[in-house]
Amino acid sequence: MRSIINPSKNRFKVLLERSLRKTHSINIMCNCEVEYKGRAVSHLKMGDRVVLIKPDKTVIVHQPSGRNPVNWMPAQAHIKLEESTLKIESVNPREFMKIKFNHVHVFSSSPLKDAATLKQVGSEADMAKMIYDNPRLIGEFVPASMEEQTTYGFIDVFGRDYNNNLIIIECKRYKAGLDAVQQLRRYVEKIKKDKSKEIVTGIIAAPKITSNAKKMLEDWNFKFVKIEPPMYLVPDKELQKRLEEYET
């Protein structure tokens, strides 16, 4: 890929400074070297990268592959171009980054606008509320509270069965593993001690569970209940079951 802008020439400086003044979203596809000091110290030798500068002065450096940035600077950074080196400084916390441009392949900027707020459902908190509002999903269960606090964290759903035995429910939106079972056990043991109860049932509510986690549950006399997180934003037609999904 050939360079279309010489970063050492005044044209690049004019384009960049004009875009910064206008608080545009800036995209620089380039060959560059990156030095960073702050949360750690790093040096990235020359290579092709994508440098993004957002209107709030967040700076992100991406390599050609992977979803995570190789480096970034938080919003409201001070940005200054000296010859072919972009100097970025963040005051709080104290961080510094230098991007030395060898070639600039593509430079673009635009006044992007976005006033939308992300709507997200299907979290573990949503699962807990769904169970609290629909206790029959668990079976013989009478909910008492959500986010019950212990010294080990917050219990997702807390309640009793029809025999007045305490029940603790730990929700996982994805496949539950050993860590979920161990977390549940800590809650159960804590509640047993705090409330002087010999019988406290632990339940993992999740779409799936690993085989070793299920074995651990059984060893500790806990239970697994298969529950999918609520998906209120998914169109109804996507939620409808196919004929082969129904049990016979």
C-alpha positions in Angstrom: 0.0 0.0 0.0 1.5 3.3 -1.0 1.5 6.4 1.1 -0.9 9.2 0.0 0.1 11.7 2.6 3.6 12.4 3.7 3.4 12.8 7.5 6.4 15.1 7.6 4.7 17.6 5.3 2.5 20.4 6.4 -0.6 19.0 4.7 -1.0 16.2 7.2 -0.7 18.7 10.1 -3.3 21.0 8.6 -5.8 18.1 8.0 -5.3 16.7 11.5 -5.5 20.0 13.4 -8.6 21.1 11.4 -10.4 17.8 12.2 -9.5 18.1 15.9 -10.8 21.6 16.1 -14.1 20.5 14.5 -14.3 17.6 17.0 -14.5 15.1 14.1 -14.1 11.3 14.3 -10.7 10.7 12.8 -9.4 7.6 11.1 -5.7 7.2 10.2 -4.6 4.1 8.4 -0.8 4.3 8.6 2.6 2.7 9.1 3.7 3.8 12.6 5.7 3.2 15.7 4.1 3.5 19.2 5.6 4.2 22.5 3.6 4.3 25.8 4.3 5.0 29.4 1.6 4.9 32.2 -0.3 1.8 33.3 2.8 0.0 32.0 5.7 0.7 29.6 5.4 -0.6 26.0 7.0 -0.1 22.6 5.6 -1.3 19.3 7.9 -1.3 16.3 6.9 0.0 12.9 3.9 -1.7 11.4 0.6 -1.0 9.7 -2.0 0.2 12.1 -5.3 2.0 12.4 -5.3 5.0 14.7 -8.7 6.3 15.8 -9.2 9.6 17.4 -12.8 10.2 18.8 -14.5 13.6 19.3 -13.9 13.2 23.1 -10.1 12.8 22.4 -10.1 9.1 23.1 -7.2 7.6 21.1 -7.2 4.0 20.0 -4.5 2.0 18.1 -5.5 -1.2 16.4 -3.4 -3.7 14.6 -4.8 -5.3 11.3 -6.2 -8.3 13.2 -8.0 -8.8 16.5 -10.8 -7.0 18.2 -8.9 -5.4 21.1 -6.7 -2.3 20.7 -3.0 -2.8 21.0 -3.0 0.5 22.9 -5.3 3.3 23.9 -5.5 6.6 25.7 -8.6 7.8 27.7 -10.9 10.7 26.8 -9.9 14.3 27.0 -6.2 13.6 26.2 -4.0 16.4 25.0 -3.0 15.8 21.4 -0.3 17.6 19.5 1.5 16.8 16.3 5.2 17.7 16.1 6.6 17.0 12.6 5.7 13.3 12.0 5.1 12.4 15.7 1.7 12.5 17.4 2.2 13.2 21.1 -0.7 12.3 23.4 -0.9 13.1 27.1 -3.5 12.1 29.7 -3.4 14.2 32.9 -5.4 11.9 35.1 -4.1 9.2 35.3 -0.7 10.4 34.1 -0.1 8.6 30.8 1.9 9.4 27.7 1.8 8.0 24.2 3.9 8.8 21.1 2.8 7.7 17.6 5.6 8.2 15.1 4.2 8.0 11.5 6.3 6.6 8.8 3.6 6.6 6.1 -0.1 7.7 6.2 -2.0 5.5 3.7 -5.5 6.9 4.4 -6.7 9.9 6.4 -10.4 10.6 6.9 -12.6 12.5 9.3 -16.3 13.1 9.7 -18.6 14.8 12.2 -20.3 11.6 13.4 -23.4 11.9 15.6 -24.9 9.2 17.8 -27.5 10.0 20.5 -28.8 6.5 20.9 -28.6 4.6 24.2 -27.7 0.9 24.1 -30.5 -1.3 25.3 -29.3 -4.6 26.7 -31.3 -7.4 28.2 -30.4 -11.0 29.2 -28.0 -10.2 32.0 -27.7 -12.2 35.2 -29.7 -9.4 36.9 -32.5 -9.9 34.3 -32.4 -13.6 35.0 -32.7 -13.1 38.7 -35.7 -10.8 38.3 -37.3 -13.2 35.9 -37.0 -16.0 38.5 -38.1 -13.7 41.4 -41.2 -12.8 39.4 -41.8 -16.4 38.2 -40.7 -18.7 41.0 -42.3 -21.7 39.3 -39.3 -21.7 37.0 -37.4 -23.2 39.9 -40.2 -25.4 41.2 -41.1 -25.4 44.9 -39.7 -21.9 45.6 -40.9 -18.8 47.4 -38.6 -15.9 46.7 -37.7 -13.5 49.5 -35.1 -11.1 48.1 -32.7 -10.4 45.2 -29.1 -9.2 45.6 -28.9 -10.4 49.2 -25.6 -9.2 50.5 -23.0 -11.4 52.2 -19.3 -10.9 52.9 -18.6 -13.0 49.9 -20.7 -11.0 47.5 -24.4 -10.7 46.5 -26.8 -13.7 46.3 -28.8 -13.4 43.0 -32.0 -14.8 44.4 -32.7 -15.8 48.0 -35.9 -17.6 49.3 -37.4 -20.8 50.7 -39.0 -24.0 49.6 -42.4 -25.2 50.7 -40.9 -26.8 53.8 -39.4 -23.5 54.9 -35.8 -24.6 54.0 -33.6 -21.8 52.7 -32.7 -21.7 49.0 -29.9 -19.8 47.3 -29.9 -19.3 43.5 -26.8 -18.3 41.5 -27.6 -17.2 38.0 -25.3 -17.5 35.0 -26.2 -16.2 31.6 -23.8 -18.6 29.8 -22.6 -22.1 30.6 -21.9 -22.5 34.3 -18.5 -23.9 35.3 -16.6 -24.9 38.4 -16.2 -21.3 39.5 -20.0 -20.8 39.6 -20.4 -23.9 41.8 -17.6 -22.8 44.1 -19.1 -19.4 44.4 -22.5 -20.9 45.2 -20.9 -23.1 47.9 -19.4 -20.1 49.6 -22.8 -18.4 49.8 -24.4 -21.6 51.1 -21.8 -22.1 53.9 -22.0 -18.4 54.8 -25.8 -18.5 55.1 -25.7 -21.7 57.1 -23.4 -20.1 59.6 -25.1 -16.6 59.8 -28.7 -18.0 60.1 -27.8 -21.2 62.1 -29.4 -23.5 59.5 -28.3 -27.0 58.8 -30.2 -27.3 55.5 -29.6 -24.7 52.8 -30.2 -25.7 49.2 -27.9 -24.3 46.5 -29.2 -24.0 42.9 -27.4 -23.0 39.7 -29.7 -21.4 37.1 -28.1 -21.3 33.7 -28.7 -22.4 30.1 -26.0 -25.0 30.4 -23.4 -26.5 32.8 -20.1 -28.2 32.3 -19.9 -31.9 33.1 -17.3 -31.4 35.9 -19.4 -28.5 37.4 -22.5 -30.7 37.4 -20.5 -33.5 39.1 -19.4 -31.0 41.8 -23.0 -29.8 42.3 -24.1 -33.4 42.9 -21.2 -34.1 45.3 -22.3 -31.1 47.4 -26.1 -32.0 47.0 -26.8 -28.8 45.0 -29.0 -28.6 42.0 -29.0 -27.4 38.4 -32.0 -25.8 36.8 -31.8 -25.1 33.1 -33.0 -21.5 32.5 -32.4 -19.3 29.4 -31.8 -15.6 30.1 -34.8 -13.3 29.0 -34.5 -12.0 25.5 -37.1 -9.3 25.4 -35.5 -7.4 22.5 -35.4 -10.4 20.2 -38.3 -10.4 17.6 -41.1 -12.8 18.4 -40.4 -14.8 15.2 -36.9 -15.6 16.5 -38.2 -16.8 19.8 -40.7 -19.2 18.3 -39.7 -22.8 18.6 -39.2 -25.0 15.6 -41.2 -28.3 15.5 -38.1 -30.4 16.3 -37.4 -28.4 19.5 -40.6 -29.6 21.2 -40.2 -32.6 23.5 -42.4 -35.6 22.9 
